Amino acid sequence: MPLDPDRTVAALIVDQPALVDALVALGFAPLANPAVRAVMAPRTTLREACERHGRPLAGVLTALDARLAGGVWP
């Protein structure tokens, strides 16, 4: 099932804990800090996070889907 960019980052992480490391590797460094993650992740959708960090949503979704599928990172 494809990731929904309009879900909160926290909801995505609860469903798929491996996404924390993947998101950090994709440039969402604040998520590496559990305190920041606890405050920001429940309030921010993946779409909003991409906009704030200047990351292309389509590319992030492709990379995360590949990570979840165990495939090669783009």
Buried (B, 14 or more C-beta within 10 A) or exposed (E): EEBEBEBBBBBBBEEBEEBBEBBBEBEBEBBEEEEEBEEBBEEBBBBBBBEEBEBEBEEBBBBBBBBBEEEEEE
